[in-house]
């Protein structure tokens, strides 16, 4: 089992931080800087040896040298699916309609897509058909738009 890479803040200039890391990290990897119970999302923009530089997506007020950082092991991702086209988002895919007030509280993020909403699924295959990654399983309508539901690309036999 691979252990999660962690680090410590070693420098802060506005929303750019330097982190000393204890394991592998990749450019564009997502990390969280821990400020008490708050986790601030950041993206690694440069890696040089045991140091990484990351851009924090919100105010760095209160961050200090020595604060703990955890790395997620993946890049910034977006959720795709029905409901996406009928919603408005900020740059981190926080659903603006579900926010309390004009701004999110620091360190809070919203679910981009309502996973509880029921959609009318129209199958494009029949029971017993063989599928591989990327094949269309079916579709749903969102307004006038057809969403094709696919076998996930990362799915293997």
FIBATI-247094 format. One record per atom (N, C-alpha, C): residue in three letters; atom name; x, y, z. Coordinates in pm, 1 decimal. Layout:
<drenses>
DRENSE / ala / CA / X / Y / Z
...
</drenses>
This chain:
<drenses>
DRENSE / unk / N / 83.7 / -117.9 / 0.0
DRENSE / unk / CA / 0.0 / 0.0 / 0.0
DRENSE / unk / C / 88.3 / 124.5 / 0.0
DRENSE / unk / N / 58.5 / 217.9 / -90.3
DRENSE / unk / CA / 135.4 / 340.7 / -100.0
DRENSE / unk / C / 91.2 / 437.5 / 9.1
DRENSE / unk / N / 187.6 / 501.1 / 74.4
DRENSE / unk / CA / 152.6 / 598.4 / 177.6
DRENSE / unk / C / 134.8 / 735.8 / 113.9
DRENSE / unk / N / 53.5 / 817.3 / 178.3
DRENSE / unk / CA / 25.6 / 950.9 / 127.2
DRENSE / unk / C / 144.2 / 1042.8 / 152.5
DRENSE / unk / N / 181.8 / 1117.8 / 49.9
DRENSE / unk / CA / 288.9 / 1215.8 / 65.3
DRENSE / unk / C / 238.0 / 1333.0 / 148.2
DRENSE / unk / N / 321.0 / 1378.2 / 239.0
DRENSE / unk / CA / 287.1 / 1494.4 / 321.2
DRENSE / unk / C / 401.1 / 1595.1 / 312.6
DRENSE / unk / N / 381.8 / 1708.8 / 374.0
DRENSE / unk / CA / 486.0 / 1809.6 / 373.6
DRENSE / unk / C / 459.7 / 1915.9 / 478.1
DRENSE / unk / N / 550.9 / 2010.9 / 484.2
DRENSE / unk / CA / 541.3 / 2124.5 / 575.8
DRENSE / unk / C / 562.4 / 2252.6 / 495.9
DRENSE / unk / N / 483.8 / 2353.7 / 528.5
DRENSE / unk / CA / 499.9 / 2484.1 / 464.7
DRENSE / unk / C / 635.1 / 2541.9 / 507.0
DRENSE / unk / N / 714.4 / 2585.7 / 408.5
DRENSE / unk / CA / 845.7 / 2644.0 / 436.3
DRENSE / unk / C / 854.0 / 2790.3 / 395.2
DRENSE / unk / N / 756.8 / 2838.6 / 316.1
DRENSE / unk / CA / 756.5 / 2978.9 / 276.1
DRENSE / unk / C / 620.3 / 3018.1 / 222.2
DRENSE / unk / N / 583.7 / 3145.1 / 241.6
DRENSE / unk / CA / 453.8 / 3195.6 / 196.2
DRENSE / unk / C / 475.1 / 3333.7 / 135.5
DRENSE / unk / N / 434.2 / 3349.7 / 10.9
DRENSE / unk / CA / 432.1 / 3480.1 / -54.5
DRENSE / unk / C / 295.1 / 3493.1 / -119.8
DRENSE / unk / N / 207.8 / 3571.7 / -57.7
DRENSE / unk / CA / 69.2 / 3589.7 / -104.7
DRENSE / unk / C / 1.5 / 3453.0 / -113.8
DRENSE / unk / N / -43.5 / 3412.6 / -233.6
DRENSE / unk / CA / -110.9 / 3283.3 / -245.5
DRENSE / unk / C / -17.5 / 3173.1 / -296.5
DRENSE / unk / N / 112.4 / 3198.9 / -300.4
DRENSE / unk / CA / 210.2 / 3097.3 / -340.1
DRENSE / unk / C / 283.5 / 3048.5 / -216.1
DRENSE / unk / N / 290.3 / 2916.6 / -202.1
DRENSE / unk / CA / 358.8 / 2860.8 / -85.9
DRENSE / unk / C / 466.5 / 2763.4 / -131.2
DRENSE / unk / N / 571.3 / 2754.9 / -52.8
DRENSE / unk / CA / 676.6 / 2656.1 / -74.5
DRENSE / unk / C / 659.4 / 2548.6 / 31.7
DRENSE / unk / N / 664.6 / 2423.3 / -13.0
DRENSE / unk / CA / 640.5 / 2309.3 / 75.2
DRENSE / unk / C / 759.6 / 2214.8 / 68.0
DRENSE / unk / N / 809.8 / 2173.6 / 183.7
DRENSE / unk / CA / 910.2 / 2067.3 / 189.4
DRENSE / unk / C / 833.5 / 1936.2 / 198.2
DRENSE / unk / N / 856.8 / 1845.9 / 101.9
DRENSE / unk / CA / 777.7 / 1722.8 / 92.0
DRENSE / unk / C / 857.5 / 1602.6 / 139.3
DRENSE / unk / N / 784.7 / 1497.8 / 182.9
DRENSE / unk / CA / 850.9 / 1376.1 / 230.8
DRENSE / unk / C / 838.1 / 1259.8 / 133.3
DRENSE / unk / N / 789.1 / 1285.1 / 13.9
DRENSE / unk / CA / 771.6 / 1179.2 / -84.9
DRENSE / unk / C / 746.7 / 1238.6 / -222.0
DRENSE / unk / N / 706.6 / 1153.5 / -316.5
DRENSE / unk / CA / 687.0 / 1201.7 / -453.3
DRENSE / unk / C / 562.0 / 1289.0 / -467.6
DRENSE / unk / N / 575.4 / 1394.7 / -546.7
DRENSE / unk / CA / 462.0 / 1478.5 / -586.0
DRENSE / unk / C / 479.0 / 1510.7 / -733.9
DRENSE / unk / N / 370.1 / 1548.7 / -798.2
DRENSE / unk / CA / 373.9 / 1579.4 / -940.7
DRENSE / unk / C / 322.2 / 1720.2 / -965.3
DRENSE / unk / N / 372.3 / 1780.6 / -1071.3
DRENSE / unk / CA / 319.6 / 1910.8 / -1109.7
DRENSE / unk / C / 171.5 / 1896.0 / -1139.8
DRENSE / unk / N / 93.1 / 1993.3 / -1098.0
DRENSE / unk / CA / -53.1 / 1997.2 / -1112.4
DRENSE / unk / C / -126.5 / 1908.0 / -1013.1
DRENSE / unk / N / -55.1 / 1842.4 / -921.9
DRENSE / unk / CA / -120.9 / 1760.9 / -819.1
DRENSE / unk / C / -191.3 / 1852.4 / -719.2
DRENSE / unk / N / -302.7 / 1805.5 / -666.1
DRENSE / unk / CA / -379.4 / 1880.0 / -566.9
DRENSE / unk / C / -326.4 / 1847.3 / -427.6
DRENSE / unk / N / -317.1 / 1950.4 / -344.6
DRENSE / unk / CA / -278.9 / 1930.7 / -205.3
DRENSE / unk / C / -369.3 / 2016.8 / -117.7
DRENSE / unk / N / -370.2 / 1985.5 / 11.0
DRENSE / unk / CA / -446.7 / 2063.5 / 108.0
DRENSE / unk / C / -353.5 / 2108.9 / 218.8
DRENSE / unk / N / -358.0 / 2238.8 / 248.2
DRENSE / unk / CA / -282.4 / 2294.1 / 358.8
DRENSE / unk / C / -375.8 / 2297.1 / 478.4
DRENSE / unk / N / -331.6 / 2240.6 / 590.2
DRENSE / unk / CA / -416.0 / 2228.9 / 709.4
DRENSE / unk / C / -394.4 / 2349.3 / 800.1
DRENSE / unk / N / -502.6 / 2420.6 / 825.2
DRENSE / unk / CA / -501.9 / 2538.0 / 911.5
DRENSE / unk / C / -606.7 / 2512.4 / 1018.2
DRENSE / unk / N / -565.9 / 2445.7 / 1126.5
DRENSE / unk / CA / -662.5 / 2400.1 / 1226.7
DRENSE / unk / C / -753.6 / 2295.2 / 1164.2
DRENSE / unk / N / -884.5 / 2315.7 / 1173.7
DRENSE / unk / CA / -981.0 / 2223.1 / 1113.9
DRENSE / unk / C / -1011.0 / 2256.2 / 968.3
DRENSE / unk / N / -951.3 / 2361.8 / 916.6
DRENSE / unk / CA / -976.2 / 2406.2 / 779.5
DRENSE / unk / C / -870.0 / 2349.8 / 686.5
DRENSE / unk / N / -914.5 / 2304.7 / 569.5
DRENSE / unk / CA / -822.3 / 2255.7 / 466.5
DRENSE / unk / C / -832.5 / 2348.8 / 346.4
DRENSE / unk / N / -720.1 / 2409.8 / 308.4
DRENSE / unk / CA / -716.7 / 2500.6 / 194.6
DRENSE / unk / C / -660.5 / 2427.9 / 73.4
DRENSE / unk / N / -737.4 / 2426.8 / -36.1
DRENSE / unk / CA / -694.8 / 2356.1 / -156.5
DRENSE / unk / C / -589.4 / 2436.7 / -231.5
DRENSE / unk / N / -490.0 / 2365.2 / -284.1
DRENSE / unk / CA / -384.7 / 2427.0 / -363.7
DRENSE / unk / C / -344.7 / 2330.3 / -474.4
DRENSE / unk / N / -275.6 / 2383.9 / -574.4
DRENSE / unk / CA / -227.2 / 2302.7 / -686.2
DRENSE / unk / C / -77.0 / 2321.9 / -699.1
DRENSE / unk / N / -4.1 / 2211.9 / -710.1
DRENSE / unk / CA / 141.1 / 2217.1 / -726.0
DRENSE / unk / C / 172.4 / 2275.9 / -863.6
DRENSE / unk / N / 252.8 / 2381.3 / -864.7
DRENSE / unk / CA / 288.1 / 2443.7 / -992.3
DRENSE / unk / C / 435.1 / 2423.9 / -1028.7
DRENSE / unk / N / 515.0 / 2377.7 / -931.6
DRENSE / unk / CA / 657.0 / 2352.8 / -959.0
DRENSE / unk / C / 710.5 / 2254.1 / -857.0
DRENSE / unk / N / 794.3 / 2161.9 / -904.0
DRENSE / unk / CA / 860.6 / 2065.9 / -815.8
DRENSE / unk / C / 1010.7 / 2076.5 / -841.2
DRENSE / unk / N / 1088.3 / 2090.6 / -733.2
DRENSE / unk / CA / 1234.0 / 2097.4 / -742.8
DRENSE / unk / C / 1292.7 / 2021.1 / -625.0
DRENSE / unk / N / 1333.3 / 1896.9 / -651.3
DRENSE / unk / CA / 1389.2 / 1813.9 / -544.9
DRENSE / unk / C / 1286.0 / 1784.7 / -437.7
DRENSE / unk / N / 1319.4 / 1816.7 / -312.7
DRENSE / unk / CA / 1228.3 / 1792.2 / -199.5
DRENSE / unk / C / 1136.1 / 1910.7 / -172.2
DRENSE / unk / N / 1132.8 / 2006.5 / -263.9
DRENSE / unk / CA / 1046.9 / 2123.7 / -247.2
DRENSE / unk / C / 944.7 / 2131.2 / -359.4
DRENSE / unk / N / 825.6 / 2173.6 / -322.9
DRENSE / unk / CA / 719.6 / 2197.1 / -420.6
DRENSE / unk / C / 664.2 / 2336.1 / -396.3
DRENSE / unk / N / 627.8 / 2402.6 / -503.2
DRENSE / unk / CA / 558.4 / 2530.1 / -491.0
DRENSE / unk / C / 414.3 / 2507.0 / -533.0
DRENSE / unk / N / 322.9 / 2565.4 / -456.9
DRENSE / unk / CA / 180.8 / 2545.1 / -483.7
DRENSE / unk / C / 107.7 / 2678.2 / -479.3
DRENSE / unk / N / 4.3 / 2687.2 / -562.2
DRENSE / unk / CA / -82.8 / 2804.4 / -563.2
DRENSE / unk / C / -207.9 / 2770.9 / -484.7
DRENSE / unk / N / -236.1 / 2849.2 / -381.9
DRENSE / unk / CA / -354.8 / 2829.5 / -298.5
DRENSE / unk / C / -470.5 / 2903.1 / -364.7
DRENSE / unk / N / -587.6 / 2838.8 / -369.8
DRENSE / unk / CA / -702.0 / 2894.6 / -441.0
DRENSE / unk / C / -787.1 / 2989.9 / -358.5
DRENSE / unk / N / -746.3 / 3021.1 / -238.3
DRENSE / unk / CA / -821.6 / 3115.0 / -155.1
DRENSE / unk / C / -724.8 / 3187.5 / -62.9
DRENSE / unk / N / -775.3 / 3269.4 / 24.7
DRENSE / unk / CA / -691.0 / 3351.4 / 111.7
DRENSE / unk / C / -596.1 / 3264.9 / 194.9
DRENSE / unk / N / -471.3 / 3308.4 / 201.7
DRENSE / unk / CA / -371.6 / 3237.7 / 283.0
DRENSE / unk / C / -356.4 / 3302.2 / 420.6
DRENSE / unk / N / -444.3 / 3393.3 / 454.0
DRENSE / unk / CA / -438.0 / 3460.5 / 584.6
DRENSE / unk / C / -436.8 / 3355.4 / 695.9
DRENSE / unk / N / -343.0 / 3367.3 / 786.4
DRENSE / unk / CA / -333.6 / 3275.9 / 899.5
DRENSE / unk / C / -239.8 / 3158.8 / 877.6
DRENSE / unk / N / -199.6 / 3132.1 / 752.1
DRENSE / unk / CA / -102.9 / 3024.1 / 728.2
DRENSE / unk / C / 30.9 / 3061.8 / 789.7
DRENSE / unk / N / 102.7 / 2959.7 / 835.4
DRENSE / unk / CA / 232.3 / 2982.4 / 897.9
DRENSE / unk / C / 332.1 / 2878.0 / 848.1
DRENSE / unk / N / 457.9 / 2916.5 / 850.6
DRENSE / unk / CA / 564.7 / 2820.8 / 822.6
DRENSE / unk / C / 550.1 / 2707.2 / 922.8
DRENSE / unk / N / 558.1 / 2584.2 / 874.4
DRENSE / unk / CA / 543.3 / 2466.7 / 959.4
DRENSE / unk / C / 406.3 / 2401.7 / 950.3
DRENSE / unk / N / 307.8 / 2469.8 / 889.3
DRENSE / unk / CA / 174.8 / 2409.2 / 875.0
DRENSE / unk / C / 183.8 / 2280.8 / 792.9
DRENSE / unk / N / 98.5 / 2184.9 / 827.1
DRENSE / unk / CA / 96.4 / 2052.2 / 765.6
DRENSE / unk / C / 26.8 / 2056.2 / 629.2
DRENSE / unk / N / 79.6 / 1978.7 / 533.8
DRENSE / unk / CA / 23.5 / 1969.7 / 398.8
DRENSE / unk / C / 7.8 / 1822.8 / 362.4
DRENSE / unk / N / -105.8 / 1787.3 / 302.1
DRENSE / unk / CA / -125.4 / 1652.0 / 249.3
DRENSE / unk / C / -148.3 / 1660.7 / 99.4
DRENSE / unk / N / -92.3 / 1564.5 / 27.2
DRENSE / unk / CA / -104.5 / 1559.3 / -118.1
DRENSE / unk / C / -203.7 / 1449.9 / -155.1
DRENSE / unk / N / -289.5 / 1479.4 / -252.0
DRENSE / unk / CA / -400.1 / 1390.5 / -287.2
DRENSE / unk / C / -362.1 / 1279.2 / -384.3
DRENSE / unk / N / -250.4 / 1292.2 / -453.5
DRENSE / unk / CA / -209.3 / 1187.8 / -547.0
DRENSE / unk / C / -281.3 / 1194.9 / -680.6
DRENSE / unk / N / -354.0 / 1303.8 / -706.5
DRENSE / unk / CA / -420.8 / 1321.0 / -835.8
DRENSE / unk / C / -426.8 / 1469.2 / -870.1
DRENSE / unk / N / -454.1 / 1496.3 / -995.8
DRENSE / unk / CA / -463.8 / 1634.0 / -1042.7
DRENSE / unk / C / -603.7 / 1688.1 / -1017.9
DRENSE / unk / N / -619.8 / 1817.7 / -1040.1
DRENSE / unk / CA / -750.5 / 1880.3 / -1029.4
DRENSE / unk / C / -844.5 / 1811.2 / -1127.6
DRENSE / unk / N / -962.0 / 1775.2 / -1080.4
DRENSE / unk / CA / -1057.5 / 1700.2 / -1161.7
DRENSE / unk / C / -1190.2 / 1773.0 / -1165.2
DRENSE / unk / N / -1266.6 / 1747.2 / -1269.4
DRENSE / unk / CA / -1404.1 / 1796.3 / -1275.5
DRENSE / unk / C / -1497.4 / 1677.0 / -1281.9
DRENSE / unk / N / -1615.6 / 1694.5 / -1225.1
DRENSE / unk / CA / -1719.2 / 1592.4 / -1232.9
DRENSE / unk / C / -1802.0 / 1618.0 / -1357.3
DRENSE / unk / N / -1825.0 / 1514.3 / -1434.5
DRENSE / unk / CA / -1906.7 / 1523.9 / -1554.5
DRENSE / unk / C / -2031.2 / 1439.6 / -1535.8
DRENSE / unk / N / -2141.3 / 1484.2 / -1592.2
DRENSE / unk / CA / -2263.0 / 1405.2 / -1585.7
DRENSE / unk / C / -2385.7 / 1492.0 / -1597.1
DRENSE / unk / N / -2501.8 / 1428.1 / -1597.8
DRENSE / unk / CA / -2627.2 / 1502.5 / -1604.8
DRENSE / unk / C / -2637.0 / 1601.8 / -1489.2
DRENSE / unk / N / -2683.6 / 1721.1 / -1520.2
DRENSE / unk / CA / -2693.4 / 1828.1 / -1421.9
DRENSE / unk / C / -2584.4 / 1931.8 / -1439.3
DRENSE / unk / N / -2477.1 / 1894.7 / -1507.5
DRENSE / unk / CA / -2363.9 / 1985.1 / -1527.4
DRENSE / unk / C / -2403.8 / 2108.9 / -1607.8
DRENSE / unk / N / -2477.9 / 2088.3 / -1716.1
DRENSE / unk / CA / -2507.4 / 2198.7 / -1807.1
DRENSE / unk / C / -2612.9 / 2294.6 / -1754.7
DRENSE / unk / N / -2690.5 / 2251.9 / -1657.1
DRENSE / unk / CA / -2795.1 / 2339.5 / -1603.8
DRENSE / unk / C / -2752.2 / 2405.8 / -1472.6
DRENSE / unk / N / -2622.5 / 2402.5 / -1443.0
DRENSE / unk / CA / -2570.4 / 2462.0 / -1319.4
DRENSE / unk / C / -2465.5 / 2567.4 / -1351.5
DRENSE / unk / N / -2441.0 / 2655.7 / -1255.7
DRENSE / unk / CA / -2335.7 / 2756.9 / -1266.3
DRENSE / unk / C / -2229.6 / 2727.3 / -1161.2
DRENSE / unk / N / -2102.3 / 2741.1 / -1201.2
DRENSE / unk / CA / -1991.7 / 2702.5 / -1114.7
DRENSE / unk / C / -1887.4 / 2812.7 / -1104.2
DRENSE / unk / N / -1808.8 / 2804.7 / -996.4
DRENSE / unk / CA / -1688.3 / 2886.2 / -990.0
DRENSE / unk / C / -1574.7 / 2805.0 / -1051.8
DRENSE / unk / N / -1452.1 / 2854.2 / -1042.7
DRENSE / unk / CA / -1338.6 / 2788.7 / -1107.0
DRENSE / unk / C / -1299.9 / 2654.0 / -1049.7
DRENSE / unk / N / -1348.9 / 2619.0 / -930.4
DRENSE / unk / CA / -1320.3 / 2488.5 / -870.3
DRENSE / unk / C / -1441.2 / 2396.4 / -877.9
DRENSE / unk / N / -1537.9 / 2431.1 / -958.8
DRENSE / unk / CA / -1661.9 / 2356.6 / -979.5
DRENSE / unk / C / -1747.5 / 2350.5 / -853.1
DRENSE / unk / N / -1741.4 / 2455.8 / -773.0
DRENSE / unk / CA / -1837.2 / 2470.1 / -663.6
DRENSE / unk / C / -1967.1 / 2518.9 / -725.3
DRENSE / unk / N / -2077.0 / 2451.7 / -695.4
DRENSE / unk / CA / -2207.2 / 2486.3 / -751.2
DRENSE / unk / C / -2257.3 / 2613.9 / -684.1
DRENSE / unk / N / -2266.7 / 2721.7 / -761.2
DRENSE / unk / CA / -2303.9 / 2851.6 / -705.0
DRENSE / unk / C / -2444.4 / 2851.3 / -646.7
DRENSE / unk / N / -2534.0 / 2769.5 / -699.6
DRENSE / unk / CA / -2672.1 / 2766.0 / -650.7
DRENSE / unk / C / -2682.5 / 2703.8 / -511.8
DRENSE / unk / N / -2586.8 / 2619.9 / -473.4
DRENSE / unk / CA / -2594.5 / 2552.8 / -343.2
DRENSE / unk / C / -2513.3 / 2623.9 / -235.4
DRENSE / unk / N / -2448.5 / 2734.2 / -272.3
DRENSE / unk / CA / -2368.9 / 2809.0 / -175.1
DRENSE / unk / C / -2459.5 / 2886.2 / -81.1
DRENSE / unk / N / -2420.3 / 2893.6 / 44.8
DRENSE / unk / CA / -2492.2 / 2975.6 / 142.2
DRENSE / unk / C / -2433.1 / 3115.6 / 136.0
DRENSE / unk / N / -2507.3 / 3208.5 / 78.6
DRENSE / unk / CA / -2458.4 / 3344.8 / 65.0
DRENSE / unk / C / -2381.7 / 3362.8 / -64.4
DRENSE / unk / N / -2312.6 / 3476.4 / -73.8
DRENSE / unk / CA / -2241.5 / 3511.7 / -195.8
DRENSE / unk / C / -2108.4 / 3437.7 / -207.4
DRENSE / unk / N / -2045.1 / 3411.0 / -94.1
DRENSE / unk / CA / -1914.8 / 3346.0 / -94.8
DRENSE / unk / C / -1918.1 / 3219.3 / -10.8
DRENSE / unk / N / -1836.5 / 3121.2 / -50.7
DRENSE / unk / CA / -1815.8 / 3003.5 / 33.1
DRENSE / unk / C / -1727.3 / 3043.1 / 150.3
DRENSE / unk / N / -1747.4 / 2976.3 / 262.4
DRENSE / unk / CA / -1655.5 / 2995.2 / 374.5
DRENSE / unk / C / -1521.9 / 2934.1 / 335.2
DRENSE / unk / N / -1416.4 / 2989.9 / 388.4
DRENSE / unk / CA / -1282.6 / 2942.2 / 356.0
DRENSE / unk / C / -1269.6 / 2794.5 / 388.9
DRENSE / unk / N / -1214.2 / 2717.7 / 295.2
DRENSE / unk / CA / -1193.4 / 2575.2 / 316.3
DRENSE / unk / C / -1315.5 / 2489.3 / 290.2
DRENSE / unk / N / -1426.3 / 2548.3 / 245.1
DRENSE / unk / CA / -1546.9 / 2471.0 / 215.3
DRENSE / unk / C / -1564.7 / 2458.9 / 64.5
DRENSE / unk / N / -1617.3 / 2345.6 / 23.1
DRENSE / unk / CA / -1639.0 / 2318.4 / -118.6
DRENSE / unk / C / -1775.3 / 2252.4 / -133.0
DRENSE / unk / N / -1843.5 / 2277.1 / -244.4
DRENSE / unk / CA / -1975.9 / 2218.3 / -265.3
DRENSE / unk / C / -1965.8 / 2099.8 / -360.5
DRENSE / unk / N / -2067.3 / 2014.1 / -356.7
DRENSE / unk / CA / -2075.8 / 1905.0 / -453.7
DRENSE / unk / C / -2119.5 / 1964.9 / -587.3
DRENSE / unk / N / -2048.1 / 1936.1 / -694.1
DRENSE / unk / CA / -2082.0 / 1998.8 / -821.6
DRENSE / unk / C / -2210.7 / 1945.6 / -885.6
DRENSE / unk / N / -2238.8 / 1819.0 / -865.2
DRENSE / unk / CA / -2354.7 / 1756.4 / -929.3
DRENSE / unk / C / -2440.4 / 1690.6 / -822.1
DRENSE / unk / N / -2571.3 / 1707.4 / -833.2
DRENSE / unk / CA / -2665.3 / 1644.2 / -740.5
DRENSE / unk / C / -2674.7 / 1495.9 / -775.0
DRENSE / unk / N / -2607.9 / 1413.4 / -697.1
DRENSE / unk / CA / -2604.9 / 1269.1 / -725.2
DRENSE / unk / C / -2731.6 / 1197.8 / -678.8
DRENSE / unk / N / -2818.8 / 1267.8 / -607.9
DRENSE / unk / CA / -2945.3 / 1209.0 / -562.1
DRENSE / unk / C / -3057.6 / 1227.7 / -664.4
DRENSE / unk / N / -3040.6 / 1321.2 / -756.6
DRENSE / unk / CA / -3144.7 / 1348.0 / -855.9
DRENSE / unk / C / -3161.3 / 1227.3 / -947.5
DRENSE / unk / N / -3284.7 / 1194.1 / -976.7
DRENSE / unk / CA / -3316.1 / 1081.0 / -1064.2
DRENSE / unk / C / -3330.7 / 1130.4 / -1207.8
DRENSE / unk / N / -3271.2 / 1057.9 / -1300.0
DRENSE / unk / CA / -3277.5 / 1090.3 / -1442.0
DRENSE / unk / C / -3340.6 / 972.3 / -1515.4
DRENSE / unk / N / -3411.3 / 1000.3 / -1624.1
DRENSE / unk / CA / -3469.6 / 894.0 / -1706.6
DRENSE / unk / C / -3359.9 / 836.2 / -1794.3
DRENSE / unk / N / -3317.2 / 714.8 / -1761.2
DRENSE / unk / CA / -3208.8 / 647.1 / -1832.2
DRENSE / unk / C / -3266.1 / 565.1 / -1946.6
DRENSE / unk / N / -3210.4 / 583.1 / -2065.7
DRENSE / unk / CA / -3250.6 / 505.8 / -2183.3
DRENSE / unk / C / -3133.1 / 415.7 / -2219.8
DRENSE / unk / N / -3146.2 / 284.2 / -2199.2
DRENSE / unk / CA / -3034.5 / 194.5 / -2231.1
DRENSE / unk / C / -3011.1 / 187.3 / -2381.7
DRENSE / unk / N / -2885.6 / 175.5 / -2420.0
DRENSE / unk / CA / -2848.1 / 159.3 / -2560.3
DRENSE / unk / C / -2798.4 / 18.1 / -2588.3
DRENSE / unk / N / -2789.9 / -63.7 / -2485.5
DRENSE / unk / CA / -2743.5 / -201.6 / -2498.3
DRENSE / unk / C / -2848.0 / -294.0 / -2438.7
DRENSE / unk / N / -2828.1 / -422.4 / -2464.0
DRENSE / unk / CA / -2917.8 / -520.2 / -2402.0
DRENSE / unk / C / -2836.9 / -609.6 / -2309.1
DRENSE / unk / N / -2905.3 / -675.1 / -2218.9
DRENSE / unk / CA / -2840.9 / -762.9 / -2122.1
DRENSE / unk / C / -2754.1 / -865.1 / -2195.2
DRENSE / unk / N / -2630.2 / -879.6 / -2147.3
DRENSE / unk / CA / -2537.5 / -975.6 / -2205.5
DRENSE / unk / C / -2440.7 / -916.2 / -2305.8
DRENSE / unk / N / -2464.5 / -793.0 / -2352.3
DRENSE / unk / CA / -2371.3 / -729.1 / -2445.3
DRENSE / unk / C / -2235.8 / -710.0 / -2377.4
DRENSE / unk / N / -2129.6 / -725.1 / -2453.5
DRENSE / unk / CA / -1994.1 / -704.3 / -2403.2
DRENSE / unk / C / -1955.5 / -558.5 / -2425.2
DRENSE / unk / N / -1897.1 / -497.3 / -2322.2
DRENSE / unk / CA / -1855.3 / -357.8 / -2332.6
DRENSE / unk / C / -1709.9 / -343.2 / -2290.9
DRENSE / unk / N / -1648.8 / -237.0 / -2338.2
DRENSE / unk / CA / -1513.3 / -201.0 / -2297.3
DRENSE / unk / C / -1512.5 / -53.1 / -2261.0
DRENSE / unk / N / -1402.4 / -8.1 / -2205.7
DRENSE / unk / CA / -1390.1 / 131.7 / -2163.9
DRENSE / unk / C / -1425.5 / 225.5 / -2278.6
DRENSE / unk / N / -1512.1 / 323.2 / -2250.4
DRENSE / unk / CA / -1551.5 / 421.9 / -2350.2
DRENSE / unk / C / -1677.9 / 388.3 / -2426.8
DRENSE / unk / N / -1726.9 / 264.7 / -2416.5
DRENSE / unk / CA / -1851.5 / 227.7 / -2485.8
DRENSE / unk / C / -1970.4 / 300.0 / -2423.1
DRENSE / unk / N / -2069.5 / 333.9 / -2505.3
DRENSE / unk / CA / -2191.5 / 396.2 / -2455.3
DRENSE / unk / C / -2282.9 / 290.5 / -2396.3
DRENSE / unk / N / -2326.8 / 312.8 / -2273.7
DRENSE / unk / CA / -2421.3 / 222.6 / -2207.2
DRENSE / unk / C / -2564.9 / 268.4 / -2227.0
DRENSE / unk / N / -2583.8 / 398.7 / -2228.6
DRENSE / unk / CA / -2717.6 / 454.1 / -2240.6
DRENSE / unk / C / -2710.1 / 604.7 / -2245.2
DRENSE / unk / N / -2826.5 / 668.2 / -2228.5
DRENSE / unk / CA / -2829.4 / 813.5 / -2233.5
DRENSE / unk / C / -2939.5 / 868.8 / -2145.1
DRENSE / unk / N / -2924.4 / 994.9 / -2108.2
DRENSE / unk / CA / -3027.2 / 1068.9 / -2035.4
DRENSE / unk / C / -3037.7 / 1206.8 / -2099.4
DRENSE / unk / N / -3154.4 / 1267.5 / -2085.9
DRENSE / unk / CA / -3177.4 / 1401.7 / -2139.2
DRENSE / unk / C / -3167.2 / 1503.2 / -2025.6
DRENSE / unk / N / -3097.6 / 1613.2 / -2053.4
DRENSE / unk / CA / -3095.5 / 1728.7 / -1963.1
DRENSE / unk / C / -3140.4 / 1847.2 / -2047.4
DRENSE / unk / N / -3267.7 / 1882.7 / -2033.8
DRENSE / unk / CA / -3324.5 / 1983.8 / -2123.3
DRENSE / unk / C / -3322.2 / 1929.1 / -2264.6
DRENSE / unk / N / -3258.9 / 1999.7 / -2355.2
DRENSE / unk / CA / -3249.8 / 1954.3 / -2494.2
DRENSE / unk / C / -3122.8 / 1874.1 / -2521.1
DRENSE / unk / N / -3035.3 / 1865.6 / -2423.5
DRENSE / unk / CA / -2905.1 / 1800.5 / -2442.2
DRENSE / unk / C / -2909.8 / 1652.3 / -2405.9
DRENSE / unk / N / -2850.9 / 1570.2 / -2493.6
DRENSE / unk / CA / -2839.4 / 1426.3 / -2468.3
DRENSE / unk / C / -2704.4 / 1399.8 / -2401.5
DRENSE / unk / N / -2707.3 / 1335.2 / -2284.6
DRENSE / unk / CA / -2584.0 / 1292.0 / -2218.1
DRENSE / unk / C / -2567.3 / 1143.1 / -2242.6
DRENSE / unk / N / -2460.1 / 1105.6 / -2307.0
DRENSE / unk / CA / -2429.9 / 964.6 / -2327.3
DRENSE / unk / C / -2353.2 / 915.5 / -2203.9
DRENSE / unk / N / -2398.2 / 804.5 / -2149.5
DRENSE / unk / CA / -2334.8 / 744.8 / -2032.1
DRENSE / unk / C / -2238.7 / 637.5 / -2082.6
DRENSE / unk / N / -2113.0 / 649.2 / -2042.5
DRENSE / unk / CA / -2008.9 / 561.1 / -2094.5
DRENSE / unk / C / -1951.3 / 471.4 / -1985.8
DRENSE / unk / N / -1891.6 / 362.0 / -2030.1
DRENSE / unk / CA / -1811.3 / 279.1 / -1940.4
DRENSE / unk / C / -1687.8 / 363.1 / -1905.9
DRENSE / unk / N / -1654.5 / 379.5 / -1777.5
DRENSE / unk / CA / -1538.9 / 462.4 / -1740.2
DRENSE / unk / C / -1410.6 / 416.4 / -1809.5
DRENSE / unk / N / -1330.5 / 513.9 / -1853.9
DRENSE / unk / CA / -1206.6 / 481.8 / -1924.2
DRENSE / unk / C / -1108.6 / 405.1 / -1836.5
DRENSE / unk / N / -1114.4 / 425.5 / -1706.2
DRENSE / unk / CA / -1020.2 / 358.1 / -1616.8
DRENSE / unk / C / -1066.6 / 217.9 / -1579.4
DRENSE / unk / N / -1186.1 / 178.8 / -1624.3
DRENSE / unk / CA / -1238.5 / 46.9 / -1590.3
DRENSE / unk / C / -1168.4 / -58.6 / -1675.7
DRENSE / unk / N / -1124.3 / -163.6 / -1610.5
DRENSE / unk / CA / -1058.9 / -273.4 / -1681.7
DRENSE / unk / C / -1136.1 / -401.4 / -1657.0
DRENSE / unk / N / -1100.8 / -503.8 / -1732.4
DRENSE / unk / CA / -1169.1 / -634.0 / -1718.4
DRENSE / unk / C / -1155.6 / -690.3 / -1579.7
</drenses>
